[in-house]
Amino acid sequence: MSTATDTKARKAPAGERVADWADGRLGIYSLAKANMRKIFPDHWSFMLGEICLYSFIIIILTGVYLTLFFHPSMNEVEYHGSYVPMQGVMMSEAFASTLDISFDVRGGLLIRQIHHWAALIFVAAMIVHMMRVFFTGAFRKPREVNWIFGFLLLVLGMFTGFTGYSLPDDLLSGTGVRFMQGAILSVPVVGTYLSMFLFGGEFPGGDFVARFYSVHILLLPGIMMGLLVAHLILVFYHKHTQYAGPGKTNNNVVGMPLLPVYMAKAGGFFFLVFGVIAVVAAVASINPIWALGPYRPDHVSTGAQPDWYMGMPEGLIRAMPGWEINLWGHTLVLGVFIPLLLFPLVLGSIAVWPFIESWVTGDKREHHILDRPRNVPTRTAFGVAWIAEYIVLLIGGGNDMFAQYFHLSINSITWFVRIGFFVVPVLAFIVTKRICLGLQRRDHDKVLHGRETGIIKRLPHGEFVEVHEPLPQGKLHTLTAHEQYKPIEIGPTVDENGVERKVKATEKLRAKLSKGFYAEGNQIPKPTVEEYKEIQSGHGHH
């Protein structure tokens, strides 16, 4: 009797037995032990990636709710819903169901607003996050593949957003779809075939909403989910980058453990992001389709503008002259086709940068310590030039709105975009590089002379000087921890036997680019130990 009682007393709880059963088949304990105490550095800029993740989760949650009530059909129906001004109007089922979601489904309008705002913030956060990674050099080995994953997520996010705001079949989204169809038609030879395949016939056809719906809720989110999981796995596998500082090396990570500290902060941050997006959605209306009406091919909404992340291709096409070439009875619309080619070049230029920089520097080592943008002026200048290009094209995409609200000539704005496309990025590059070099000189002086205290001291011979306070060792380490590359040299072109070797064009190009990155005048040499000791000893300085 007592033996049976003792056996029952020693029996593990049901939850523990289930956990043991799962661990015996999945190895959960060992996986958790290896990763749950993983260290993550604590810096505000790392939250940018979390905003991307949380926005994506919010998009998925709200999107699932919206799919329960949306009808992806272009069949014509007569509206008899709650919105009185639209009663009796013929419209597609997609537009009618969107009106029902907005006015008849409990919480439907708020969910629509949250979904749309989260999509805008998702793309914006991805761009800012990628720029943080770019400017700090976090894309270097071994993270080039993760950089490509992030770039693909950005591109897919842009097109997912485009297919999403096209689904209601309202006048604004229909104008955007018409814009896209015109771009497709400009492709030589296959443009008409692609358009007929996509729309199921002559534009607008009767199938594009259903096809966009499948792409929007299944294909693109599925691919993005896979890329996101792969992205996070690589973040865990490669360990997190960190900024230079005392005790921080390429072989360690200084920060807080994933459990419980980081997870608690991340959970709170998720609800903070969700709350901010909900408040914005509640107070700032976006895409009020009831004020626009259903799409009609012969109508165009006044002031029609795409979501901001589609302003770049819009700006390219608006700024391009309406050039056409007639060949063998066929018209090649260069005014649309050339921007269609430039769009992936402008967008994709940032994607190939890790491989360009690795080739120019010849650096094949692993990097886990981040750069300060000022210490890599050429890279920083390229990044700012790209952002300046994007802003110029964004202005071009909204040239009519800028002309209206700032009382400017639309032709003047268009010519500004045409000239600025080539000039503004160059100016941004030059100015940014000079600013970075100036900040490097300032750091150089701070290391040697210390921090200005604002205290004025009079020397015995009457001279007034400002007292400088030496920097602490931790600050000195941060200001001098960066690496400085030397330009790659071509080397001797004649061997020991006097035979001249042929120098490849790629070798010459690599040497020139390397000088452009790291030659004298492109980086300020770091203070040496000898210079620091001499200054601190007081020889000729104070």
C-alpha positions as CSV (number, residue, x, y, z in Angstrom):
1,M,0.0,0.0,0.0
2,S,2.8,2.5,1.0
3,T,4.8,1.5,-2.1
4,A,2.0,2.3,-4.4
5,T,1.5,5.7,-2.6
6,D,5.2,6.5,-2.9
7,T,5.1,5.7,-6.6
8,K,2.2,8.0,-7.2
9,A,4.0,10.7,-5.2
10,R,7.1,10.5,-7.3
11,K,5.1,10.6,-10.6
12,A,6.0,13.7,-12.6
13,P,3.3,16.3,-13.4
14,A,1.4,15.9,-16.7
15,G,3.1,18.9,-18.3
16,E,6.5,17.7,-17.5
17,R,5.7,14.3,-18.9
18,V,4.5,15.9,-22.1
19,A,7.7,18.0,-22.3
20,D,9.9,14.9,-21.7
21,W,8.0,13.1,-24.5
22,A,8.5,15.9,-26.9
23,D,12.2,16.3,-26.0
24,G,12.8,12.7,-26.6
25,R,11.7,13.1,-30.2
26,L,12.6,16.8,-31.0
27,G,15.5,17.6,-28.7
28,I,13.8,20.7,-27.3
29,Y,15.9,20.9,-24.1
30,S,19.3,21.0,-25.8
31,L,18.0,23.5,-28.4
32,A,16.6,25.7,-25.7
33,K,19.8,25.4,-23.5
34,A,21.9,26.5,-26.5
35,N,19.8,29.4,-27.6
36,M,17.6,30.8,-24.8
37,R,20.6,32.3,-23.0
38,K,22.0,33.8,-26.2
39,I,23.4,37.3,-25.7
40,F,22.1,40.3,-27.6
41,P,23.7,43.7,-27.5
42,D,21.6,46.6,-26.2
43,H,21.4,49.6,-28.6
44,W,18.4,51.6,-29.8
45,S,19.3,51.2,-33.5
46,F,18.7,47.4,-33.2
47,M,15.0,48.1,-32.5
48,L,14.6,49.2,-36.2
49,G,14.6,45.5,-37.2
50,E,12.1,44.7,-34.5
51,I,9.7,47.3,-35.9
52,C,9.9,45.5,-39.2
53,L,9.1,42.2,-37.6
54,Y,6.3,43.5,-35.5
55,S,4.7,45.4,-38.3
56,F,4.8,42.3,-40.4
57,I,3.0,40.3,-37.6
58,I,0.4,43.0,-37.4
59,I,-0.1,42.9,-41.1
60,I,-0.7,39.1,-41.0
61,L,-3.1,39.3,-38.0
62,T,-5.2,42.1,-39.5
63,G,-5.0,40.6,-43.0
64,V,-6.5,37.3,-41.8
65,Y,-9.4,39.2,-40.3
66,L,-10.0,41.1,-43.5
67,T,-10.0,38.0,-45.7
68,L,-13.1,36.7,-43.8
69,F,-15.2,39.5,-45.3
70,F,-13.6,40.5,-48.6
71,H,-14.9,39.2,-51.9
72,P,-12.2,39.2,-54.6
73,S,-14.6,39.4,-57.5
74,M,-15.1,42.0,-60.3
75,N,-18.7,41.0,-60.9
76,E,-21.0,44.1,-61.1
77,V,-23.5,44.5,-58.3
78,E,-25.8,47.3,-57.2
79,Y,-24.8,48.6,-53.7
80,H,-27.5,48.7,-51.0
81,G,-25.3,49.0,-47.9
82,S,-25.2,51.4,-45.0
83,Y,-23.3,54.1,-46.8
84,V,-26.2,56.2,-48.2
85,P,-24.3,58.3,-50.8
86,M,-23.3,55.1,-52.7
87,Q,-26.7,53.4,-52.6
88,G,-27.9,52.3,-56.1
89,V,-24.4,52.7,-57.6
90,M,-23.1,49.9,-59.8
91,M,-19.7,48.6,-58.6
92,S,-17.6,45.4,-58.3
93,E,-18.1,43.0,-55.5
94,A,-14.6,43.8,-54.3
95,F,-15.5,47.5,-53.9
96,A,-18.9,46.6,-52.3
97,S,-17.3,44.2,-49.8
98,T,-14.7,46.8,-48.9
99,L,-17.5,49.3,-48.2
100,D,-19.2,46.6,-46.1
101,I,-16.0,46.0,-44.1
102,S,-15.7,49.8,-43.5
103,F,-19.3,50.5,-42.4
104,D,-21.0,47.2,-41.5
105,V,-18.4,44.8,-40.1
106,R,-17.7,45.4,-36.4
107,G,-14.3,47.0,-36.1
108,G,-13.8,46.6,-39.8
109,L,-12.7,50.1,-40.6
110,L,-10.2,50.2,-37.8
111,I,-8.7,46.9,-38.9
112,R,-8.5,48.2,-42.5
113,Q,-6.7,51.3,-41.3
114,I,-4.3,49.3,-39.1
115,H,-3.5,47.0,-41.9
116,H,-2.7,49.8,-44.3
117,W,-0.7,51.9,-41.8
118,A,1.2,48.8,-40.7
119,A,2.1,48.1,-44.4
120,L,3.4,51.7,-44.8
121,I,5.4,51.5,-41.6
122,F,6.7,48.0,-42.5
123,V,8.3,49.3,-45.7
124,A,9.6,52.4,-44.1
125,A,11.1,50.5,-41.2
126,M,12.8,48.1,-43.7
127,I,14.4,50.9,-45.6
128,V,15.7,52.6,-42.4
129,H,16.8,49.3,-41.0
130,M,18.7,48.5,-44.2
131,M,20.3,51.9,-44.1
132,R,21.5,51.3,-40.5
133,V,23.0,48.0,-41.6
134,F,24.6,49.7,-44.7
135,F,26.1,52.7,-42.9
136,T,27.6,50.6,-40.1
137,G,29.0,47.9,-42.3
138,A,26.9,45.1,-40.8
139,F,26.5,43.5,-44.2
140,R,30.1,42.4,-44.4
141,K,31.2,38.8,-44.2
142,P,29.5,36.5,-43.1
143,R,26.2,38.5,-43.5
144,E,26.1,39.1,-47.3
145,V,23.4,36.5,-47.8
146,N,21.3,38.0,-45.0
147,W,21.7,41.4,-46.7
148,I,20.3,39.9,-49.9
149,F,17.4,38.3,-47.9
150,G,16.6,41.7,-46.4
151,F,16.7,43.4,-49.9
152,L,14.3,40.7,-51.3
153,L,12.0,41.3,-48.3
154,L,12.0,45.0,-49.1
155,V,11.2,44.5,-52.8
156,L,8.5,41.9,-52.0
157,G,7.1,44.2,-49.4
158,M,6.7,47.0,-52.0
159,F,4.9,44.7,-54.4
160,T,2.8,43.1,-51.7
161,G,1.7,46.6,-50.7
162,F,0.9,47.5,-54.4
163,T,-1.2,44.4,-54.9
164,G,-2.9,45.0,-51.5
165,Y,-4.1,48.6,-52.1
166,S,-5.2,47.5,-55.6
167,L,-7.8,45.0,-54.3
168,P,-10.6,47.4,-53.3
169,D,-11.0,48.3,-57.0
170,D,-11.6,51.9,-56.2
171,L,-10.8,54.8,-58.5
172,L,-7.4,55.5,-56.9
173,S,-6.1,51.9,-56.9
174,G,-7.5,51.4,-60.4
175,T,-5.5,54.3,-61.6
176,G,-2.4,52.7,-60.1
177,V,-3.1,49.4,-61.8
178,R,-3.6,51.2,-65.1
179,F,-0.2,52.9,-64.6
180,M,1.3,49.4,-64.1
181,Q,-0.4,48.1,-67.2
182,G,1.0,50.9,-69.3
183,A,4.5,50.1,-68.0
184,I,4.0,46.4,-68.9
185,L,2.8,47.4,-72.4
186,S,6.0,49.3,-73.0
187,V,8.1,46.1,-72.9
188,P,9.0,45.3,-76.5
189,V,7.6,42.1,-78.1
190,V,6.2,40.5,-75.0
191,G,4.5,43.5,-73.3
192,T,1.0,42.9,-74.8
193,Y,1.2,39.1,-74.0
194,L,2.1,39.8,-70.4
195,S,-0.8,42.3,-70.1
196,M,-3.3,39.9,-71.6
197,F,-2.1,37.1,-69.3
198,L,-2.2,39.3,-66.2
199,F,-5.6,40.8,-66.8
200,G,-7.2,37.9,-68.6
201,G,-7.9,40.1,-71.6
202,E,-8.2,43.7,-72.5
203,F,-7.7,46.0,-69.5
204,P,-9.2,46.0,-66.9
205,G,-10.6,42.5,-67.7
206,G,-12.6,40.6,-65.2
207,D,-9.9,38.6,-63.3
208,F,-7.2,40.9,-62.0
209,V,-8.7,41.4,-58.6
210,A,-8.9,37.7,-58.0
211,R,-5.4,37.2,-59.3
212,F,-4.0,40.0,-57.3
213,Y,-5.8,38.6,-54.2
214,S,-4.1,35.2,-54.6
215,V,-0.7,36.8,-55.0
216,H,-1.4,39.2,-52.1
217,I,-2.5,36.7,-49.5
218,L,-0.7,33.6,-50.5
219,L,2.3,33.8,-52.9
220,L,4.1,37.0,-51.7
221,P,3.4,36.6,-47.9
222,G,4.5,32.9,-48.1
223,I,7.8,33.8,-49.8
224,M,8.3,36.7,-47.3
225,M,7.6,34.4,-44.4
226,G,10.2,32.0,-45.6
227,L,12.8,34.8,-46.1
228,L,12.0,36.2,-42.7
229,V,12.5,32.9,-40.9
230,A,15.8,32.4,-42.8
231,H,16.8,35.9,-42.0
232,L,16.2,35.4,-38.2
233,I,18.0,32.0,-38.3
234,L,21.1,33.6,-39.8
235,V,20.9,36.4,-37.2
236,F,21.1,33.7,-34.5
237,Y,23.7,31.6,-36.3
238,H,26.1,34.5,-37.1
239,K,25.5,36.2,-33.7
240,H,24.6,39.8,-33.4
241,T,26.8,42.7,-34.4
242,Q,27.8,45.3,-31.9
243,Y,29.3,48.7,-31.7
244,A,33.0,49.1,-30.8
245,G,33.7,49.6,-27.1
246,P,35.8,48.3,-24.2
247,G,35.7,44.5,-23.9
248,K,33.9,44.1,-27.3
249,T,35.7,42.0,-29.9
250,N,35.0,40.0,-33.0
251,N,34.9,36.9,-30.8
252,N,32.3,37.9,-28.2
253,V,29.0,39.7,-27.7
254,V,28.4,42.0,-24.8
255,G,24.7,42.5,-23.8
256,M,21.7,40.9,-22.2
257,P,20.5,37.2,-22.5
258,L,17.6,36.4,-24.7
259,L,15.6,35.0,-21.8
260,P,14.3,36.6,-19.7
261,V,15.7,40.1,-20.3
262,Y,15.6,40.5,-24.1
263,M,12.3,38.6,-24.5
264,A,10.6,40.8,-21.9
265,K,11.8,44.0,-23.6
266,A,10.8,42.6,-27.0
267,G,7.4,41.7,-25.9
268,G,6.8,45.1,-24.4
269,F,8.1,46.8,-27.5
270,F,5.7,44.7,-29.7
271,F,2.7,46.0,-27.8
272,L,4.1,49.5,-28.0
273,V,4.4,49.3,-31.8
274,F,1.0,47.8,-32.0
275,G,-0.5,50.5,-29.9
276,V,1.2,53.4,-31.8
277,I,0.0,51.9,-35.1
278,A,-3.6,51.5,-33.7
279,V,-3.6,55.1,-32.5
280,V,-2.4,56.4,-35.9
281,A,-5.0,54.3,-37.6
282,A,-7.7,55.6,-35.4
283,V,-7.0,59.3,-35.8
284,A,-5.5,59.5,-39.3
285,S,-7.8,58.2,-42.1
286,I,-6.1,56.6,-45.1
287,N,-7.5,55.3,-48.4
288,P,-11.1,56.5,-47.8
289,I,-12.5,54.6,-50.8
290,W,-16.1,55.8,-50.2
291,A,-14.9,59.3,-51.1
292,L,-13.3,58.1,-54.3
293,G,-15.9,55.8,-55.8
294,P,-15.5,52.6,-57.8
295,Y,-13.0,52.4,-60.6
296,R,-14.0,53.3,-64.1
297,P,-11.5,53.1,-67.0
298,D,-12.6,56.5,-68.3
299,H,-12.1,58.3,-64.9
300,V,-9.0,59.5,-63.2
301,S,-9.0,60.7,-59.6
302,T,-7.7,64.2,-59.1
303,G,-4.4,64.2,-57.3
304,A,-4.0,60.5,-57.6
305,Q,-0.9,59.4,-55.8
306,P,0.5,55.9,-55.0
307,D,1.7,54.9,-51.6
308,W,5.0,56.6,-50.9
309,Y,7.3,53.6,-51.6
310,M,5.9,53.5,-55.2
311,G,6.9,57.1,-55.7
312,M,10.2,56.2,-57.2
313,P,9.0,54.4,-60.3
314,E,6.2,57.0,-60.6
315,G,8.8,59.8,-60.5
316,L,11.0,58.1,-63.1
317,I,8.1,57.9,-65.6
318,R,6.8,61.4,-64.9
319,A,10.2,62.9,-65.4
320,M,11.1,61.0,-68.5
321,P,10.4,62.8,-71.8
322,G,7.8,61.1,-74.0
323,W,10.2,59.7,-76.5
324,E,9.0,57.1,-79.0
325,I,10.7,55.1,-81.8
326,N,8.8,53.5,-84.7
327,L,10.5,50.5,-86.1
328,W,9.1,48.1,-88.7
329,G,5.6,49.2,-87.9
330,H,6.0,48.9,-84.1
331,T,6.2,51.7,-81.6
332,L,8.8,51.5,-78.8
333,V,7.7,53.8,-76.0
334,L,11.0,54.9,-74.5
335,G,9.3,57.3,-72.2
336,V,8.0,54.4,-70.2
337,F,10.4,51.6,-71.1
338,I,13.6,53.4,-70.0
339,P,12.2,54.2,-66.5
340,L,11.1,50.6,-66.3
341,L,14.8,49.6,-66.8
342,L,16.1,52.3,-64.5
343,F,13.9,51.3,-61.6
344,P,15.6,48.0,-60.8
345,L,19.0,49.6,-61.3
346,V,18.3,52.4,-58.8
347,L,16.7,50.0,-56.4
348,G,19.2,47.1,-56.9
349,S,22.3,49.2,-56.7
350,I,22.3,49.0,-53.0
351,A,21.8,45.2,-53.0
352,V,25.2,44.5,-54.7
353,W,27.2,46.9,-52.5
354,P,28.6,44.2,-50.1
355,F,30.2,42.3,-53.0
356,I,31.6,45.5,-54.5
357,E,33.1,46.7,-51.3
358,S,34.6,43.2,-50.5
359,W,36.1,43.1,-54.0
360,V,37.6,46.6,-53.7
361,T,39.1,46.1,-50.3
362,G,40.1,42.5,-50.7
363,D,38.9,41.9,-47.2
364,K,37.7,38.3,-46.7
365,R,37.7,38.3,-42.9
366,E,34.6,38.0,-40.7
367,H,33.3,41.3,-39.1
368,H,31.2,41.5,-36.0
369,I,32.2,45.0,-34.9
370,L,30.2,47.8,-36.5
371,D,31.7,50.8,-38.2
372,R,31.0,54.4,-37.3
373,P,29.7,56.0,-40.5
374,R,32.1,58.8,-40.3
375,N,35.1,56.4,-40.4
376,V,34.0,55.0,-43.8
377,P,33.3,58.3,-45.7
378,T,33.1,56.8,-49.2
379,R,30.5,54.2,-48.2
380,T,28.5,56.7,-46.2
381,A,28.6,59.2,-49.1
382,F,27.2,56.5,-51.5
383,G,24.4,55.7,-49.1
384,V,23.4,59.4,-48.7
385,A,23.6,59.8,-52.5
386,W,21.2,56.9,-52.9
387,I,18.8,58.4,-50.4
388,A,19.0,61.8,-52.2
389,E,18.2,60.0,-55.5
390,Y,15.2,58.4,-53.9
391,I,13.9,61.7,-52.5
392,V,14.3,63.4,-55.9
393,L,12.3,60.7,-57.6
394,L,9.7,60.9,-54.8
395,I,9.3,64.6,-55.6
396,G,8.9,63.7,-59.3
397,G,6.2,61.1,-58.4
398,G,4.2,63.8,-56.7
399,N,5.0,66.8,-59.0
400,D,1.4,67.8,-59.4
401,M,0.8,67.9,-55.6
402,F,4.0,69.8,-55.0
403,A,3.0,72.3,-57.7
404,Q,-0.5,72.7,-56.2
405,Y,0.5,73.1,-52.5
406,F,3.7,75.1,-53.0
407,H,2.3,77.2,-55.9
408,L,5.1,76.1,-58.3
409,S,5.2,75.4,-62.0
410,I,4.8,71.7,-62.7
411,N,7.2,72.0,-65.6
412,S,9.8,73.6,-63.3
413,I,9.5,70.6,-60.9
414,T,9.7,68.1,-63.7
415,W,12.9,69.8,-65.0
416,F,14.3,69.9,-61.5
417,V,13.8,66.1,-61.2
418,R,15.4,65.5,-64.6
419,I,18.5,67.5,-63.8
420,G,18.5,66.5,-60.1
421,F,18.5,62.8,-61.0
422,F,22.1,63.3,-62.2
423,V,23.2,66.3,-60.1
424,V,21.7,65.9,-56.6
425,P,23.3,62.5,-55.8
426,V,26.7,63.8,-56.8
427,L,26.4,66.9,-54.6
428,A,25.1,64.7,-51.7
429,F,28.1,62.4,-52.2
430,I,30.6,65.3,-52.1
431,V,29.0,67.1,-49.1
432,T,28.6,63.9,-47.1
433,K,32.2,62.9,-47.7
434,R,33.5,66.3,-46.6
435,I,31.4,66.1,-43.4
436,C,32.7,62.7,-42.6
437,L,36.3,63.8,-43.0
438,G,35.6,66.8,-40.8
439,L,34.2,64.6,-38.1
440,Q,37.2,62.3,-38.4
441,R,39.5,65.3,-37.9
442,R,37.4,66.3,-34.9
443,D,37.8,62.8,-33.4
444,H,41.5,63.0,-34.1
445,D,41.9,66.2,-32.1
446,K,39.7,64.9,-29.3
447,V,41.9,61.8,-28.9
448,L,45.1,63.9,-28.8
449,H,44.0,67.0,-26.9
450,G,41.0,65.7,-24.9
451,R,37.6,67.2,-24.3
452,E,37.1,71.0,-24.2
453,T,36.0,72.0,-20.7
454,G,35.1,75.6,-21.3
455,I,37.6,76.7,-18.6
456,I,39.9,79.5,-19.6
457,K,43.3,79.6,-18.0
458,R,45.9,82.4,-18.1
459,L,49.5,81.3,-18.3
460,P,52.3,83.1,-16.5
461,H,53.4,85.0,-19.6
462,G,49.9,86.3,-20.2
463,E,48.5,83.9,-22.8
464,F,44.9,82.7,-22.4
465,V,44.3,79.0,-23.2
466,E,41.4,76.6,-22.8
467,V,41.9,73.7,-20.4
468,H,41.3,70.3,-22.1
469,E,40.3,67.2,-20.1
470,P,41.8,63.9,-21.2
471,L,39.3,61.4,-22.5
472,P,38.6,58.2,-20.5
473,Q,40.1,55.0,-21.8
474,G,36.8,53.7,-22.9
475,K,36.1,56.7,-25.1
476,L,39.6,56.6,-26.5
477,H,39.0,53.0,-27.5
478,T,35.8,53.8,-29.2
479,L,37.3,56.6,-31.2
480,T,40.4,54.6,-32.3
481,A,39.0,51.0,-32.7
482,H,38.2,51.3,-36.4
483,E,40.3,49.7,-39.1
484,Q,41.9,51.7,-41.8
485,Y,42.6,50.0,-45.1
486,K,45.4,50.7,-47.4
487,P,44.7,51.1,-51.1
488,I,45.4,48.1,-53.3
489,E,48.5,48.5,-55.5
490,I,48.8,47.0,-59.0
491,G,52.4,46.1,-58.2
492,P,55.4,45.9,-60.5
493,T,54.5,45.5,-64.2
494,V,58.0,44.1,-65.0
495,D,59.3,40.9,-63.5
496,E,62.9,40.2,-62.4
497,N,63.8,39.2,-66.0
498,G,62.6,42.5,-67.5
499,V,59.5,40.9,-69.1
500,E,56.5,43.2,-68.9
501,R,53.4,41.5,-67.7
502,K,49.9,42.4,-69.0
503,V,47.8,44.1,-66.4
504,K,44.1,43.2,-66.6
505,A,41.5,45.9,-67.0
506,T,39.7,44.6,-63.9
507,E,42.9,44.9,-61.9
508,K,43.4,48.5,-63.0
509,L,39.8,49.3,-62.1
510,R,40.1,47.7,-58.7
511,A,43.2,49.7,-57.9
512,K,41.6,53.0,-59.0
513,L,38.4,52.2,-56.9
514,S,40.6,51.3,-53.9
515,K,42.4,54.6,-54.1
516,G,39.1,56.3,-54.3
517,F,38.0,54.6,-51.1
518,Y,41.2,54.6,-49.0
519,A,43.9,56.8,-50.6
520,E,45.2,60.0,-48.9
521,G,42.4,62.5,-48.7
522,N,39.7,59.8,-48.4
523,Q,40.4,59.0,-44.7
524,I,42.1,60.8,-41.9
525,P,45.0,58.7,-40.3
526,K,44.3,57.6,-36.7
527,P,46.5,59.1,-34.0
528,T,49.5,57.0,-33.2
529,V,50.6,55.9,-29.7
530,E,53.7,58.1,-30.0
531,E,51.6,61.2,-30.9
532,Y,49.3,60.6,-28.0
533,K,52.1,60.2,-25.5
534,E,53.9,63.3,-26.8
535,I,50.7,65.4,-26.5
536,Q,49.9,64.1,-23.0
537,S,53.5,64.8,-21.8
538,G,52.8,68.5,-22.6
539,H,55.4,69.1,-25.3
540,G,54.1,72.1,-27.1
541,H,50.5,71.5,-26.3
542,H,48.0,72.0,-23.5
